[in-house]
Every structure is written in C-alpha cells, then in structure tokens.
Amino acid sequence: MRGKVLMRFGLKAGFVLATLVVGSMPGTAFSAEQPKFEFLSPSHEESVRIYRLNTSTGEIGACYYGPPGDGTGIGTTECYSAGEGSGSPGPGNYRLKRSSNIEDTSVFRVNIDSGEVSICFVQSGKVLCTQQAR
C-alpha cells in the first residue's frame, strides 16, 4: 500500500513539476505571450453557433456549422466577420455569459475587473456588440 501511495505521489509531483517547467518556458501554452480564449454557445436550443473571446483583450468572434451544400460530406466551419463593437474594448479580464432565455442567440461579454457589460450578437453576417456599460 505504501508503495502505491508513493508511486501515486511521485507521478503527481512529476507531472506538476513538468507542467511548471514547461509552462514557464517562452512560447509554451502557459506563457503570458499567448492569448487565452474562452468559447461559449448561446442558449438557443437549435443554435450551431459558438462565440470565441480573447479573455485579455475582449475581442470577440463567432463561428457556425455550415452543412454541405450538395448533401454529401460533413460540412464546414464558417466564421462571421467582425463588425461594430466586436474588436477590443481595451485590456481587461473578460468572460462570456449566456442568457437564460432558451431562444436567445446573443451572449454577454463581461469585464470582471471593471464590471462593464456588453451584449454581442450576429446580424447581417457580422458579429456586433453594444457599447460597454456599467
């Protein structure tokens, strides 16, 4: 039993150490240079859309599933172009929240440092966001 506990601890400690060493190297996934993203689907039951948020800049985009036009194949991932308000509102600590309304296809972009909120949605093939407010 003691050998299993030590082995388990040794493996966990080795993983943590490897994560810390690799994570501290420039250009790795844990480096501060790399943007971090959050992804969220809207509440709408039939939505095939997903929003993508850069958590440090607040820049937001959205993509959706495009079924194959001829009925063969698996389809494609299509992304909407950026529109008014979807760029970076400034540096911060941003998150995405979905509405509790199951028919809603928009999401809330919230800055958890400043308390500012904007509503982002797709209209006429572009991702749009309202001006931030508090």
N, C-alpha and C positions, 0 to 999 in steps of 0.2 A: 504493500500500500504506500509506504513512504517513498519508494522508487517512482511510483506513478505520479505522486504529488510533485516530487522534484522534477520529474520529466515534464509534467504539465507546466510548472512554473518556469522551467528552463526554456521551453518553447515559447511561452508567452513573453518572457523577458527578452528573448532573442528577437521576436517579432517587433516588440516595442522599440528596442534598440535599433534594429534595421530601419524601421519607419522613421525614427528621429534622425538617423544619419542621412538616409536618402532624402527625407523631407527638408533637410537643411541645405542640400546641395542646390546651387543655382540651376534654373531651368527644369526643376522637377515639379511634380504636381502640387507640392505643398509650398512652393516658393511664392513669395509675395509678388513676384513679377507676373505670375499667371492670373488672368481674370477668373473669377469664380462665377458660376451661373446657377440659377435656380429655374426649375421648369414646373409648370402647372397647367393642367387642363381646366377649362371653365366648368361651371356647374351643369350646363345643359346636357341632358341625358344622351342626346344623339350627336354631340359635337365630336369631330375628329381633329380638333384644333389643339395645339399646345403653345403656350406662351413661354418665351425664354427671356430671362432677366439677368443682366450683369449686376451682381449684388453690390459692387462698389461704385459704379457709375450711374446706375439706374436706367441705362439704355435697354429698351425692350423690343422684342420682335415676336413674330408668331408664324407657325408653320401648320400645315394640314395635310391630310392624306388625299391624294388625287387618284381616284380609281382609273384603271386602264380604259382608254377611250374605245378600244375595239373589243373589250370584254376578255382579252387574254392577258396573261402576265399578272404581276402583283400590284401594279400601280406605282405611284411616285410620291415623294415628299416634296411638296410645293411650299414656298415661303412668301409671305406678303412683303411688300416693300415698306420702307419706313415712311411715316407721314408725320404730320404736325404733332409735336409733343412727345414723340417716341424716342427721341435722342436723349442724351444725358442731361438731366436737370441740374447736375453738379455732383461733386463727390458726396458720398454718404454711405449708409448701411441699409440697403434696400431689400425688401421681401415682396413676394406675391401672395395675395389672399384671394380666395374665390368668394363669390356671393352665395348666400344660402338659397337664392331663388333658382330652382332647377331649370328654368327656361332662360337664364341669363348666359350670354356668351362673352361677357366682359370680365375683366379681373381688376383688382385694386393693386396699385403699386404704392407701397408704404415705405417711408424712410423712418426706420425705428429709432434713429438718433434725434431727428428733428420733430417727429410726429406728423409730418406732411403726408398727404394722401392725394393720389390722382387716380382717375378711372381710365383704363385702357381698353380699347375695343377695335374691331376691324370694320371698316366701312369703305366701300368702293375700292377694294383691293389693297388698302393701306392700313397699317397699324397706327391708330391715333390715340392720344392721351390728353385728358383735360389738364389744365394748369394746376400745379400743386396748390393745395390749400390746407389750412390747419384750423 
